[in-house]
Amino acid sequence: MLTVTELNQVTKQLLEQNMPLLWVQGEISNFKCYQSGHWYFSLKDVSAQVRCVLFSHKNQYIDWQPKDGMQVEVLALVTLYEPRGDFQLNIETMRRAGLGGLYEAFEKLKAKLERSGLLSAANKRILPAYAKQIGIITSPDTAALRDVLSTLQRRMPWLPIIIYPTPVQGKTAAISIANAIKTACVRAECDVLILCRGGGSLEDLWAFNEESVALAIAACSIPIIAGIGHETDFTIADFVADVRAPTPTGAAELAGKDRIELSHRLDTLHHRLYRAAWHRIESAMQKMDIWSHRLIYPGDRIKQQIIQLHHLQNRFIKTTKHQTEKNQWKLIELTQRIIAISPNISRLEQRQKELYLRIQHEYTRHLLSLSGKIQLLQAKLSQLNPQSVLERGYSITYSVHGTIILGSKQIDPGDRIQVKFAHGLCEADVTITKNS
């Protein structure tokens, strides 16, 4: 013998274990939404009815409001509410009656396009890094368009926008949308296109599930961003488009770079330019130090090295001047670009002037320091000049190859030698050599 509780428990187990999730169609009756957010109603047809419950954590994904008298289809688990012994359906999801055919058509077209390769990631076009003009394909009187325009105005107010008006809902909407895409492609005015529509039911968004729209998107040479419906809405256009955005506003954010981000990028380039200029200066200063240590040479090459040093000094001055002018033009160009996007850069301009004056001061100071070092080296080299030794009566003997002869072992009788005096030189033939 079973108690009532045991009977209800066994019955519930039998129903849930032997009845899989199934779709049931009927008319909503006696619909109630409790304070907890749960929905309770009956599903009926001409001959029978059954109690139903749709809990709040599941009904939050339904973007339309059920009402008495609506024909719906529910995916539900057949069960028993034990405390009252009520036979009922625990609903997983619900859709309006007739949507089953639409879902089937959606999946069929998606599979067809996938087989043809139109959904392949290899066919997706890359969005331009910085669009020069953006096109929007949508209805002119939609809230979604206002959201997109507001977002673009906030992020890149200088960016030109072209609207290609078209209905986005109704029987002729798909043809109009496809024609608008083709028009934008032929006119080739924009770098990127936004396909835009606000949220709605599956029927409301159905124009974007038509094959004509999918083929027009795939054939368009301009990258297309799909900003259709809410984040949970998916259409065929989303899969064919080059990029899918969760919302129309998200599409606008993908199409237009943020001016704050651009300003930060310009600041980064300015700092890199400043560091590169100082690196060049420091490298040149180090080379000057190395060259200055190599200027200790005897004889006539001293004058040549001094001339070469002056030449290098002039080249250094011209190079640094050219680099400074180049940096100035670059800074002017960056300043003009910043002015074009209308940020407040008075503080940056003041900083630029201060840095420029500092660089000029450092250039002047360093060149004066190099000039003093050169004069000091010239004085030291004059003291070491062999010409001074020759003035005291000494001479320098060279071989025919120009090498200095330091002893008689370096020459043989019959060799020709050259003798350099303080004033002039002579050539002689060796007749006798003696080793001391």
Protein Blocks (a to p, Z undefined) as FASTA:
>chain_A
ZZfklmmmmmmmmmmmmmccdddddddehiacdfkopacdddddfkbccdddddfklmmm
pcbdcdehiacdddddddddfknopacdddfbdcdehjlmmmmmmmmmmmmmmmnopmpm
klpccddfbdfbdcddddfkbfklmmmmmmmmmmmmmlccddddddfbdjklmmmmmmmm
mmmmmnomafbdcdddddddfklmmmmmcfklmmmmmmpmbdcdddehjfklccfklmmp
mbdcfbfklmmmmmpccfklmmmmmmmmmmmmmmmmmmmmmmmmmmmmmmmmmmccghjl
lmmmmmmmmmmmmmmmmmmmmmmmmmmmmmmmmmmmmmmnopafklmmmmmmmmmmmmmm
mmmmmmmmmmmmmmmmmmmmmmmpmklmmmnopacdddfkopacfbfklpcehiacdddd
feocdddddfbdcdZZ
